[in-house]
Amino acid sequence: MKTRPFILALITVGLAGAGGYGAYWIGVNRGMQMAAPSEGGPQKSGDADAPGGKKVLYWHDPMVPGQKFNQPGKSPFMDMQLVPVYADEGSDEGKVTISPRVQQNLGVRVAEVTKGVLAPKVEAVGSVAYNERSAIVVQARSNGYVEKLHVRAPLDPVRKGEPLAELYVPDWVAAQEEYLSVKRMSGAGLEALLDGARQRMRLAGMTEDHIRLVASSGTVHARLTVTSPADGIVAELGTREGMTVNSGALLFRINGLDPVWVNAEVSESQVSLVRPGNAVEARAPALPGIVFKGRVSALLPEVNAATRTLKARVELANPGNRLVPGMFATINFTPAMRREALLVPAEAVIQTGKRSVVIVAQDAGRFAPVDVETGIEAEGRTEIRKGLAAGQKVVVSGQFLIDSESSLKAATSRMGDAPAGSKP
């Protein structure tokens, strides 16, 4: 008795399933009747369509593009007539045909592929620095004392030959007295002794000018006046008045200011346009209206991991020493001349991330997407290295809608590659 409700439930489920199955077959039969061929004679794939005179490949429901039918009629899926696909449409996968009226409504504009030479503009910002190739280090040639210092602060300007400091060098006294003693002697064979005495003065750190001064005056000169070897500024001051200095100690570091360096940060993507020897122009915010000329000295072989830039070392002429280290400057590079190339408006190129596409305008309102290989971009134009020919027309406005439509059509064609053998 307890199993009776269970048996009744099974019978109820079976009747419901049978009813659903029957309803399914009734729906299918009605759909097949709705999709029956229209009156006026049967048609099949390959027949010419009377209104247009075009050859029909097959019929399909645009809402279910993967299913093809070899006869016209109503769609078994939607309450609508099947749409014919003609031979000229089926053979042009991915192409789109747009009437002139629709093109005008969409705002479709085209431009011609031309030949020309791009002059890309490359700008970079950098900071002014000393020209390290012109740096000069003044050292103590022997042990001594700084009796007087003429330059007392870093960054003081100096001129070539200007006195920097006066040193008293005790080690020079004995060498000079020995030389003068030999010189006062008379007799044969003294030339070798004089040469030996001169050599000892050289080893003590005396210059040739100082040795000649001792020889001509006949007196001891134990003090040395250190002079500037070039024009510039004292970038580093290593001594003070009254200090004891040892041989080889840094006294002054002098840097010139003409020319100067600018270490410009060039984007990694534009490095190919910058070459050593390229002419440049520089402008500094601190000096408005002044243009400095120079050349690229070197591209430093190091990439900044944070900014993805390389340093271009630019050497600039600096008349009047108006540019000083630490200033910012904007560098305009003049790239090397490039060969003639195919050019299209930059807005005509669709970047998908993996490829570059342009929409080519063909005859009779047809448009087709074409993969291209692009080069540099400048002045609102893009270089085309592969994929187009001079004289072709490309779409520069409304191409995204056309590209979407062509991609949809190509996908629909690929989905419907199965043979059109089914009947509606």
C-alpha positions in Angstrom: 0.0 0.0 0.0 2.9 2.3 0.7 4.2 1.9 -2.9 1.0 3.0 -4.5 1.8 6.8 -4.3 5.2 6.2 -5.7 3.8 4.3 -8.7 1.2 7.0 -9.3 4.1 9.6 -9.3 6.0 7.6 -11.9 2.9 7.3 -14.1 2.3 11.1 -13.9 6.0 11.9 -14.9 5.7 9.5 -17.9 2.5 11.1 -19.1 4.1 14.6 -18.8 7.2 13.5 -20.7 5.1 12.0 -23.5 3.0 15.1 -23.7 6.2 17.3 -24.0 7.6 15.0 -26.7 4.4 15.2 -28.6 4.3 19.0 -28.3 7.9 19.1 -29.6 7.0 17.1 -32.7 3.9 19.3 -33.3 6.2 22.5 -33.1 8.7 21.0 -35.5 6.0 20.0 -38.0 4.5 23.5 -37.9 8.0 25.0 -38.4 8.5 22.8 -41.4 5.2 23.8 -42.8 6.0 27.5 -42.3 9.3 27.0 -44.1 7.6 25.5 -47.2 8.6 26.9 -50.6 6.7 30.0 -51.7 4.2 29.8 -54.4 5.3 30.4 -58.0 7.4 27.4 -58.5 10.2 25.7 -56.6 13.7 27.2 -56.5 16.9 25.6 -55.5 20.6 26.6 -55.0 22.2 27.6 -58.3 19.1 29.2 -59.8 19.1 32.9 -60.8 17.1 35.2 -58.7 14.5 36.9 -60.8 14.6 40.4 -59.4 18.4 40.8 -59.6 19.5 38.1 -62.0 22.1 37.0 -59.6 23.1 33.4 -58.9 21.9 32.2 -55.5 24.3 30.0 -53.6 21.9 29.2 -50.7 19.4 30.7 -48.2 19.9 31.2 -44.5 18.4 32.8 -41.5 20.6 35.8 -40.5 19.8 35.0 -36.8 21.1 31.4 -37.2 23.9 31.9 -39.9 25.4 28.5 -39.5 22.4 26.7 -41.1 22.1 26.8 -44.9 19.1 25.9 -47.0 18.9 25.0 -50.7 15.3 26.4 -51.1 13.6 29.7 -50.1 10.8 29.9 -47.5 10.2 30.8 -44.0 12.8 30.2 -41.3 12.1 27.2 -39.0 13.8 29.2 -36.2 12.2 32.7 -36.5 9.0 34.0 -38.0 10.8 35.5 -41.1 11.7 34.7 -44.6 15.1 33.1 -45.4 17.6 35.5 -47.0 19.4 34.5 -50.2 23.2 34.6 -50.4 24.5 35.4 -53.9 27.5 34.1 -55.7 29.4 37.4 -55.7 28.8 37.8 -52.0 29.8 34.3 -51.1 33.1 34.6 -52.9 34.2 37.8 -51.2 34.7 36.7 -47.6 35.1 39.6 -45.3 34.1 42.2 -47.9 31.3 44.7 -47.3 29.2 46.5 -49.9 27.7 49.8 -48.9 25.5 52.0 -51.0 26.5 55.6 -51.6 23.5 56.8 -49.5 24.6 54.7 -46.5 28.2 55.8 -47.0 27.1 59.4 -46.7 25.0 58.7 -43.6 28.0 56.9 -42.0 30.3 59.8 -42.9 32.7 57.5 -44.8 35.7 59.4 -46.1 38.6 57.9 -48.2 42.1 59.1 -48.9 44.7 57.9 -51.5 47.8 56.0 -50.7 50.7 58.3 -51.7 54.5 58.2 -51.8 56.6 60.6 -49.8 59.3 61.0 -47.2 58.5 61.5 -43.6 60.5 63.9 -41.4 59.6 62.6 -37.9 60.0 65.0 -35.1 61.9 63.6 -32.1 62.0 65.7 -28.9 63.6 64.8 -25.6 64.2 66.6 -22.3 67.5 66.5 -20.6 69.7 68.3 -18.1 72.9 70.2 -18.8 76.1 68.7 -17.4 79.8 69.3 -17.6 81.7 68.2 -20.6 83.8 65.5 -18.9 86.2 65.4 -21.8 87.4 68.9 -21.0 87.9 68.3 -17.3 91.4 69.1 -15.9 92.7 68.0 -12.6 95.5 70.1 -10.9 97.5 68.1 -8.4 100.4 68.8 -6.0 103.6 67.6 -7.7 105.5 67.2 -4.4 105.0 67.6 -0.7 104.6 71.2 0.5 102.5 73.9 2.2 99.8 76.1 0.8 101.0 79.6 1.6 98.4 81.5 -0.3 95.2 80.6 -2.1 93.9 82.8 -4.9 90.7 80.8 -5.5 88.8 80.3 -2.3 85.4 78.9 -3.3 84.1 76.2 -5.7 82.4 77.3 -8.9 84.6 80.4 -9.1 85.4 81.2 -12.8 89.0 81.1 -13.8 91.0 82.1 -17.0 93.9 80.2 -18.5 97.2 81.3 -16.8 95.5 82.8 -13.8 97.2 82.1 -10.5 95.3 79.6 -8.3 97.6 79.1 -5.3 101.2 79.5 -4.1 103.0 76.5 -2.5 106.2 76.3 -0.5 108.0 73.1 -1.4 111.0 72.3 1.0 112.1 69.3 -1.1 112.9 71.6 -3.9 115.5 73.6 -1.9 118.1 70.7 -1.7 117.7 69.8 -5.4 118.1 73.4 -6.6 121.1 74.0 -4.3 122.8 70.9 -5.6 122.2 72.0 -9.2 123.5 75.5 -8.5 126.6 74.1 -6.7 127.5 71.9 -9.7 126.9 74.9 -12.1 129.4 77.0 -10.1 132.1 74.4 -10.4 134.6 74.6 -13.1 136.5 71.9 -14.9 135.9 69.2 -17.5 133.3 66.4 -17.3 130.8 68.5 -15.4 128.0 68.2 -18.0 127.1 64.8 -16.7 126.8 66.1 -13.2 124.5 69.0 -14.4 122.3 66.5 -16.2 122.0 64.5 -13.0 121.2 67.5 -11.0 118.4 68.5 -13.5 117.0 65.0 -13.3 116.8 65.2 -9.5 114.9 68.5 -9.8 112.4 66.8 -12.2 112.0 63.9 -9.8 111.2 66.4 -7.1 108.2 67.6 -9.2 109.7 70.8 -10.7 108.5 71.7 -14.2 110.8 72.6 -17.1 109.8 76.2 -16.8 110.8 76.3 -13.2 114.1 74.5 -13.9 114.9 77.2 -16.5 114.0 79.9 -14.1 116.5 78.5 -11.5 119.2 78.1 -14.2 118.8 81.7 -15.5 118.5 83.4 -12.2 121.1 81.4 -10.3 119.0 81.5 -7.1 116.8 79.0 -5.2 113.1 79.2 -5.9 111.3 77.1 -3.3 107.9 78.5 -3.9 105.6 77.4 -6.7 102.7 79.5 -8.2 100.0 77.1 -9.5 98.2 78.5 -12.5 95.0 77.5 -14.3 95.7 75.4 -17.4 92.4 76.4 -19.1 89.3 78.6 -19.0 86.5 77.3 -16.9 85.2 77.1 -13.4 86.6 75.4 -10.3 84.2 72.4 -10.1 86.1 71.0 -7.1 88.4 72.7 -4.5 90.6 70.2 -2.6 92.7 72.5 -0.5 92.7 75.5 1.9 95.2 78.1 2.7 97.7 76.9 5.3 97.2 73.2 4.6 99.9 70.6 4.1 99.6 68.8 0.8 101.2 65.5 -0.3 102.5 64.7 -3.7 99.5 63.7 -5.9 96.9 65.4 -3.7 94.0 67.0 -5.6 94.2 70.8 -5.5 91.6 71.9 -8.1 89.3 70.3 -10.6 88.5 72.7 -13.5 85.7 72.1 -16.0 85.1 74.1 -19.1 81.6 75.4 -20.1 82.0 75.5 -23.8 80.9 73.1 -25.1 78.6 71.4 -22.5 76.7 68.1 -22.5 73.0 67.5 -22.3 72.0 64.0 -21.3 68.6 63.7 -23.1 66.2 60.9 -22.3 65.0 59.4 -25.6 62.1 57.1 -25.7 63.0 53.5 -26.5 60.6 53.5 -29.5 62.4 56.5 -31.1 66.0 55.5 -30.5 66.2 54.2 -34.1 65.7 57.8 -35.3 68.6 59.1 -33.4 72.2 58.5 -34.5 75.6 59.9 -33.3 76.4 62.9 -35.4 72.8 64.0 -36.0 72.4 67.8 -35.7 70.2 69.0 -32.9 68.7 72.3 -31.6 68.3 73.0 -27.9 66.1 75.4 -26.0 66.2 76.1 -22.3 63.3 77.5 -20.3 65.7 79.7 -18.4 66.9 81.4 -21.7 63.8 82.0 -23.8 64.3 82.8 -27.4 67.8 81.4 -27.6 68.6 78.4 -29.7 71.7 76.4 -29.1 73.2 74.2 -31.8 75.0 70.9 -31.4 75.3 67.3 -32.3 74.6 63.9 -30.8 77.9 62.7 -29.3 76.8 59.2 -28.3 73.9 56.9 -27.3 74.7 55.5 -23.9 74.2 51.7 -23.9 71.9 51.6 -20.9 68.0 51.5 -20.7 66.3 53.1 -17.7 64.0 50.2 -16.5 61.5 52.6 -15.0 61.0 55.1 -17.9 62.1 52.8 -20.8 64.4 55.5 -22.2 68.0 55.7 -23.3 70.3 58.6 -22.7 71.6 60.5 -25.8 74.7 62.5 -25.0 74.4 65.8 -26.8 77.3 68.2 -27.1 76.2 71.9 -27.4 78.1 75.0 -28.2 77.7 77.4 -25.3 78.9 80.9 -26.2 78.9 83.2 -23.3 78.7 80.2 -20.9 74.9 80.9 -20.6 74.1 77.2 -20.1 75.2 75.9 -16.8 75.1 72.4 -15.3 71.7 71.5 -13.9 69.5 73.5 -16.3 66.8 71.7 -18.2 66.8 71.8 -21.9 64.5 70.5 -24.7 66.4 68.8 -27.5 65.0 68.7 -31.1 66.7 65.9 -33.0 67.0 66.0 -36.7 66.7 62.3 -37.8 68.8 61.0 -40.7 67.2 61.2 -44.1 64.8 58.3 -44.8 64.0 56.8 -48.2 60.7 57.3 -50.0 57.8 55.2 -48.6 54.0 54.7 -48.9 52.1 57.0 -46.7 48.5 57.0 -45.4 46.7 59.2 -42.9 47.4 58.0 -39.4 43.6 57.8 -38.6 43.2 55.2 -41.4 45.2 52.6 -39.5 43.3 50.4 -37.0 45.5 49.0 -34.3 44.2 45.8 -32.8 47.2 45.1 -30.6 48.5 42.1 -32.6 48.1 43.5 -36.1 47.4 46.7 -38.1 44.5 46.9 -40.4 43.3 49.4 -43.0 39.9 49.4 -44.9 40.5 49.5 -48.6 37.8 51.1 -50.8 37.1 49.2 -54.0 34.8 49.6 -57.0 31.0 49.5 -56.7 30.9 50.5 -53.1 32.9 47.5 -51.8 35.2 47.7 -48.8 37.7 45.1 -47.6 40.0 45.0 -44.6 43.7 44.5 -45.4 46.5 43.7 -43.0 49.5 46.1 -43.3 52.9 46.5 -41.8 53.4 50.0 -40.5 56.6 52.0 -40.0 57.1 55.4 -38.4 54.4 58.0 -37.8 54.8 61.7 -38.1 52.9 64.8 -39.3 49.6 62.9 -39.1 50.8 60.3 -41.5 51.9 56.6 -41.1 54.5 54.8 -43.2 53.2 51.6 -44.8 55.9 49.0 -45.4 53.8 46.2 -46.7 50.2 45.5 -47.7 49.2 48.4 -49.9 50.2 50.0 -53.3 50.3 53.6 -54.4 47.0 54.9 -55.7 44.7 52.7 -53.6 42.0 54.3 -51.6 41.7 53.7 -47.8 39.0 54.7 -45.4 39.9 57.4 -42.9 36.4 57.9 -41.3 33.9 55.3 -40.4 36.3 52.4 -40.8 35.6 50.9 -37.4 32.0 50.2 -38.4 33.1 48.7 -41.7 35.7 46.6 -40.0 33.2 45.3 -37.5 30.8 44.4 -40.3 33.4 42.7 -42.4 34.7 40.7 -39.4 31.1 39.6 -38.6 30.6 38.6 -42.2 33.8 36.6 -42.3 32.9 34.8 -39.1 29.5 34.1 -40.5 31.0 32.6 -43.6 33.3 30.4 -41.6 30.5 29.2 -39.4 28.5 28.2 -42.4 31.1 26.2 -44.3 28.9 23.1 -44.0 27.4 22.1 -47.4 23.9 23.6 -48.1 22.0 20.3 -48.2 19.2 20.8 -45.8 15.7 21.9 -46.8 13.6 24.4 -44.8 
